[in-house]
Amino acid sequence: MPAPPAIAIHDITKRYDGAASALAGLSLTVAPGESLAIVGPSGSGKSTLLNMVAGLDRPSTGSVTVDGVRVDRLNETAAAKFRRARIGMIFQFFNLLDDLTVLDNVLLPAQLAGTPSARARARADELLGYLGVARHGGAYPGRLSGGERQRVAVARALMNRPALLLADEPTGALDSVAAAQVRDLLAAVNADGQTLLLVTHDAALAASCASRTVELADGTVARDTHGSVARDAETTAACGTDGSAVGGTGGTVTGGPAPVSR
């Protein structure tokens, strides 16, 4: 029996007063372990769709189910608890707390979830090592490079072993070298079994590290591409033949245990 989808979106619309529909009858299914890139021009509905999946906004019509839960039916408190337990989020500008150390930033989701301190610390140490930033645990985010800060943000997002990892323009604020490192990192995290949904304008990110690309236009799906030839070509440079990261600088993922697994 096939596993239920990680995300099931059925015929959603989103209308705002006095404006055209941000989403117009959009349907989409994402399988567990899949890496899906959402692309499209500004105003196509990418950010609105991401907010729907995260439970930050509700559709005007239709349904949004994530990890078996109808998130469109959750009230604000229940949606916040759902995100804390089942969704990890990576932002373009990192959203790290500057007055907390790297370690404390990563620990924060576990503390909010009430995880025992010893287990939370072990998990944080595991992730910081896995992502190549363990040596920065006592440092503050302002002392790190952009690529290192995004690695810390990924560790924080994975802290509670989420069913789904959402990434909103994760390479948008990085230089080309750091962006390539983050592409490697996300490919490796997905290769370890993490379901990934990312919104991006970075064609290299979509091509090299997503097994599927969905292009939006005017609030609906214009194109849905699985395993494109473009991905195969880009993967030679950025990822291994199985989609996992190889090479790179700044502490790329190098195997060992898979701390992203649930």
Secondary structure as the mmCIF struct_conf table of DSSP 4:
data_model
#
loop_
_struct_conf.conf_type_id
_struct_conf.id
_struct_conf.beg_label_comp_id
_struct_conf.beg_label_asym_id
_struct_conf.beg_label_seq_id
_struct_conf.end_label_comp_id
_struct_conf.end_label_asym_id
_struct_conf.end_label_seq_id
HELX_LH_PP_P HELX_LH_PP_P1 PRO A 2 PRO A 5
BEND BEND1 ALA A 6 ALA A 6
STRN STRN1 ILE A 7 LYS A 14
TURN_TY1_P TURN_TY1_P1 ASP A 17 GLY A 18
BEND BEND2 ALA A 19 ALA A 19
BEND BEND3 ALA A 22 ALA A 22
STRN STRN2 LEU A 23 VAL A 30
TURN_TY1_P TURN_TY1_P2 PRO A 32 GLY A 33
STRN STRN3 SER A 35 VAL A 39
TURN_TY1_P TURN_TY1_P3 SER A 42 GLY A 43
BEND BEND4 SER A 44 GLY A 45
HELX_RH_AL_P HELX_RH_AL_P1 LYS A 46 ALA A 54
TURN_TY1_P TURN_TY1_P4 GLY A 55 GLY A 55
BEND BEND5 LEU A 56 ASP A 57
BEND BEND6 SER A 60 SER A 60
STRN STRN4 THR A 61 VAL A 66
TURN_TY1_P TURN_TY1_P5 ASP A 67 GLY A 68
STRN STRN5 VAL A 69 ARG A 70
HELX_RH_3T_P HELX_RH_3T_P1 VAL A 71 ARG A 73
HELX_RH_AL_P HELX_RH_AL_P2 GLU A 76 ARG A 86
STRN STRN6 ILE A 87 ILE A 90
TURN_TY1_P TURN_TY1_P6 GLN A 92 PHE A 93
TURN_TY1_P TURN_TY1_P7 ASP A 98 ASP A 99
BEND BEND7 LEU A 100 LEU A 100
HELX_RH_AL_P HELX_RH_AL_P3 VAL A 102 LEU A 112
TURN_TY1_P TURN_TY1_P8 ALA A 113 GLY A 114
HELX_RH_AL_P HELX_RH_AL_P4 SER A 117 TYR A 130
TURN_TY1_P TURN_TY1_P9 LEU A 131 GLY A 132
HELX_RH_3T_P HELX_RH_3T_P2 ALA A 134 HIS A 136
TURN_TY1_P TURN_TY1_P10 GLY A 137 GLY A 138
BEND BEND8 ALA A 139 ALA A 139
HELX_RH_3T_P HELX_RH_3T_P3 PRO A 141 ARG A 143
BEND BEND9 LEU A 144 LEU A 144
HELX_RH_AL_P HELX_RH_AL_P5 GLY A 146 LEU A 158
TURN_TY1_P TURN_TY1_P11 MET A 159 ASN A 160
BEND BEND10 ALA A 163 ALA A 163
STRN STRN7 LEU A 164 ASP A 168
BEND BEND11 GLU A 169 GLU A 169
TURN_TY1_P TURN_TY1_P12 PRO A 170 ALA A 173
BEND BEND12 LEU A 174 LEU A 174
HELX_RH_AL_P HELX_RH_AL_P6 SER A 176 ALA A 191
TURN_TY1_P TURN_TY1_P13 ASP A 192 GLY A 193
STRN STRN8 THR A 195 VAL A 199
BEND BEND13 HIS A 201 HIS A 201
HELX_RH_AL_P HELX_RH_AL_P7 ALA A 203 CYS A 209
BEND BEND14 SER A 211 SER A 211
STRN STRN9 ARG A 212 ALA A 217
TURN_TY1_P TURN_TY1_P14 ASP A 218 GLY A 219
STRN STRN10 THR A 220 HIS A 226
BEND BEND15 GLY A 227 GLY A 227
HELX_RH_AL_P HELX_RH_AL_P8 VAL A 229 ALA A 238
STRN STRN11 CYS A 239 CYS A 239
TURN_TY1_P TURN_TY1_P15 THR A 241 ASP A 242
BEND BEND16 GLY A 243 GLY A 243
STRN STRN12 ALA A 245 ALA A 245
BEND BEND17 GLY A 247 GLY A 247
BEND BEND18 THR A 249 GLY A 250
BEND BEND19 GLY A 256 PRO A 257
TURN_TY1_P TURN_TY1_P16 PRO A 259 VAL A 260
#
